[in-house]
Amino acid sequence: MKARTTILLAFLIFTASRSFAQMVQNVLDGRTFAIELSVNGKVDSKETLVFDKGMMDPLDCHQWGFTAATCQAKQSGQMATFRVVCKSEKEGTMAWQGKVTGEVIEGSVVWSKEGQDAINYTFTGKEVKAVK
């Protein structure tokens, strides 16, 4: 009887923790942001970030082979923070971290590629609302 109770309890804890992790991970789902990336304070490029199904997709980086990657996000009051590492077979990795407060997003990105110095970006932007 104790073994059954222990197994049932372990299953319930495992299920609850997975549900909580999924809920936290998806806090930014359904949101899209238009951002500007800057290097040393100068705007370098523009990007669109799409958050959906626990992933973040940097649409404009598709041209370098970067695709959607798992987004680790956490809500704290009115602010959500996130971390994402996008990979490209030929162009290395882009490590994103940022925060969203209301409709405003800001953060940093480090683009690392073997054989080259890392490029450090900062970014700011606003949420793009769907036209109905």
C-alpha positions in Angstrom: 0.0 0.0 0.0 2.8 2.4 0.9 4.5 1.7 -2.5 1.3 2.5 -4.4 0.9 5.7 -2.4 4.5 6.7 -3.0 4.2 6.0 -6.8 0.9 8.0 -7.0 2.4 10.9 -5.1 5.5 10.9 -7.3 3.3 10.9 -10.4 1.2 13.8 -9.2 4.3 15.9 -8.3 5.8 15.1 -11.7 2.6 16.0 -13.5 2.1 19.2 -11.6 5.7 20.4 -12.1 5.5 19.7 -15.8 2.2 21.7 -16.1 3.8 24.6 -14.1 6.9 24.6 -16.2 4.8 24.7 -19.4 2.6 27.5 -18.0 5.7 29.6 -17.1 7.4 28.8 -20.4 4.4 30.0 -22.4 3.9 33.4 -20.7 4.8 35.3 -23.9 2.8 33.1 -26.3 0.8 34.9 -28.9 2.8 38.0 -28.8 4.9 39.6 -31.7 7.4 42.4 -31.3 9.1 44.7 -33.8 12.6 45.6 -32.5 15.7 47.5 -33.4 19.1 45.9 -32.7 22.0 48.3 -31.9 25.7 47.8 -31.7 27.6 50.4 -29.6 24.5 52.6 -29.4 23.9 52.7 -33.2 20.9 50.9 -34.9 22.3 48.0 -36.9 19.2 46.2 -38.0 15.5 45.5 -37.5 13.9 42.2 -36.4 10.5 40.7 -35.7 10.3 38.3 -32.7 7.3 36.0 -32.6 6.5 34.1 -29.4 4.3 31.0 -29.9 4.0 27.5 -28.4 6.9 28.0 -25.9 9.2 29.1 -28.7 10.6 32.4 -30.0 11.2 32.9 -33.7 13.4 35.7 -35.0 11.8 36.0 -38.4 14.4 38.3 -40.0 17.3 36.0 -38.9 15.9 33.2 -41.1 18.1 34.5 -43.9 21.2 33.4 -41.8 19.6 30.0 -41.0 18.4 30.8 -37.5 15.0 29.3 -36.6 12.6 29.2 -33.7 14.0 27.9 -30.4 12.6 27.1 -27.0 11.9 30.2 -24.9 12.4 30.1 -21.1 10.2 32.8 -19.8 9.1 33.9 -16.3 6.4 36.3 -15.2 7.1 38.5 -12.2 4.4 41.1 -11.6 3.9 43.2 -14.7 7.2 42.1 -16.2 8.2 38.9 -18.1 11.8 37.9 -18.5 13.0 35.5 -21.1 16.1 33.6 -22.5 16.4 31.9 -25.8 19.4 30.4 -27.8 18.8 30.2 -31.5 21.2 28.2 -33.7 22.2 28.2 -37.3 24.3 25.4 -38.9 26.5 27.9 -40.7 26.2 31.1 -38.6 26.6 30.0 -35.0 24.3 30.9 -32.1 22.4 33.9 -31.0 21.8 34.1 -27.2 18.9 36.3 -26.4 17.8 37.6 -23.1 15.3 40.3 -22.3 12.3 41.6 -20.5 8.8 42.6 -21.5 6.9 45.3 -19.6 3.5 46.0 -21.0 4.0 46.5 -24.8 7.7 47.3 -24.5 10.5 44.8 -25.0 14.2 45.3 -24.4 17.3 43.2 -23.9 20.5 42.0 -25.3 21.8 39.4 -27.9 25.2 37.8 -28.3 25.9 36.4 -31.8 28.7 33.9 -31.6 30.3 32.2 -34.5 33.4 30.0 -34.5 36.5 31.8 -35.7 35.0 35.3 -35.2 34.6 37.7 -32.3 31.2 37.7 -30.8 28.8 40.6 -31.7 27.0 42.2 -28.7 23.7 43.8 -29.5 21.1 45.6 -27.4 17.5 45.8 -28.6 14.3 47.7 -27.9 10.9 47.5 -29.4 7.2 47.4 -29.1 4.5 44.8 -29.5 2.8 44.6 -32.9 -0.9 44.2 -32.5 -2.8 42.1 -35.0 -5.2 44.1 -37.2 -8.8 42.9 -36.8 
